[in-house]
Amino acid sequence: MPMTCQGKRDMLSHVLYGANMDFIARLIEESVINVAREYAGHEGVCEALQLLRPAEGDSLHRLQIKFFLLLNEDEGMRRNLSNVREQGQTGMLMVSSLCPFKAERFYDALCDELVPEWIKDCRVSHEAFVDSLRQAYLCS
């Protein structure tokens, strides 16, 4: 299991390598609200955000992709991931803030390479895109 600079799991690691679908769906809903506030009055954005909301039957890979597509646009979520206070319950892993150096490299790769390349090539499967997200996370 990948660890962050501090040696603990951060939220991105948790989403990529171990979060349950309900947890990711809650993060997506939170991000949809953040992005909708930012683009209030832009009807096309609001319509697109409705498509990114969790839907019945979404696979884990599909939810992971929706989360990272929103994270690419949601500055508030990025800030929140960098300011997570350690939390957890007995029997659960602790989640820490995302290392700022890792965050910068990962967000640059997400914005400049991963999302644009995935959007351009519709032949890339959900599993392959999640694998590319994992690889970028590990290399950042």
N, C-alpha and C positions, 0 to 999 in steps of 0.2 A: 504494500500500500504506500503510495507516494506521500512524502511529508514536506512541509513548507520549510522556509529558512529557520523557523524557530523549533522545528522538530515535531510539530503537532499538525494535525489535519486542519486545513482551512476549508471554507465553505465551497470553493470551486472543486477541491478534491472530493468533498462529500457528495456534491452533485454528480461528478464524473464517475466516482468509484463506489458509491454505497448508499446514496439517499433513496428513500422509498418514494414511490410515485406521488403520494399525497403531499409529502414535504415539497417536492419540486413544483407541484401544482399550486401550492400556496405561494411559493416564491414568484411564480409566473403571474398569478393574480395581483400580487403586490406591485410587480413591475409594470403590468398593464395599466394600473391606476396611476403610477408615477409618470409614465410616458403620455398617457391621456391628459394629465394635468399640464404637462409641458407643451403639448400640441393642441390645447383646447381651441375649438373653433375650426380646426382643420378636419373637415368631414372625411376625407380620404384616409387620413391617419386613423381616425376612430374606427372606420370600417375595417381597416387592415388589422388593428389591434383585436377586434372581435374574432378574427381568424386565428390569432395567436393564443387566445384563451384556451385553457385545458378543455378537452372534449371527451365525452365518454368513448372509450375504445382507443384512446391514445396509448401508444406503447411507451415504454421507458425511454427508448431512443428518441421518439418524437417529442416527448416532454423535455428531454435534455436539450434538444435542438431549439425548441421554442424558448427555453430559458436563456440560452446563449445568444439567440437572435435579439431578444429583448435587452439582455445585458449589454450588447453592442451599442444600444441607443440610450440606455438608462443610466445617466450619470449618478443619480441618487442611489441606485442599487450598488454601483461600483464603490461609492463612498461608504455605504453601509458595510460592504464586504471587507473594507479596509479598517473598519472600526468595530469589529465584533468583539465583544467582551467574552472571555471564556465562559462557556455554559455547558451544561449537560446534566444528566440525571444518572443515578446509580445504574451501572451496566451499559451506559451509552458512552460513546467516544466524545472527548472534548473537542470543540471546534474553536479555532483561533482566528485572529485577523489574518488577512492575506498579506504576505510579505510585500512591501511597497515595490521592491525591485522586481519580484516575480510578477506582480500585478501589471506594472508598466510594460514589461516585455510581452506578457500574455495578451493584454488589451490591444497592444500595437498589432500583434499577429492576428488577433480576432478581427480587427477593423480593416487592416490593410491587405490581408491575405485570405484567411479562412472563409469569412462570410462572402466576400466578392467572388472567390473561386467557386464556392459551392453554389451560389446563385447562378453563375454562368454555365455550370455543367449539371444539367438535370439528370444525368445518368448516375451520379454519385448516390449511393444508397444512404439511408439514415445511419446504418451501422458504420459505414465507411467515414461519414462525416463526424460521427462521435469519436471514432478512432483518431481522426485528424485533430480533433479538439484535445483528446487525451495526450497525443504526441506533442502538441504545442504546449500544453500545460507542463509536461515533463521536461521539455527543453527550455522553458522560460525561467 
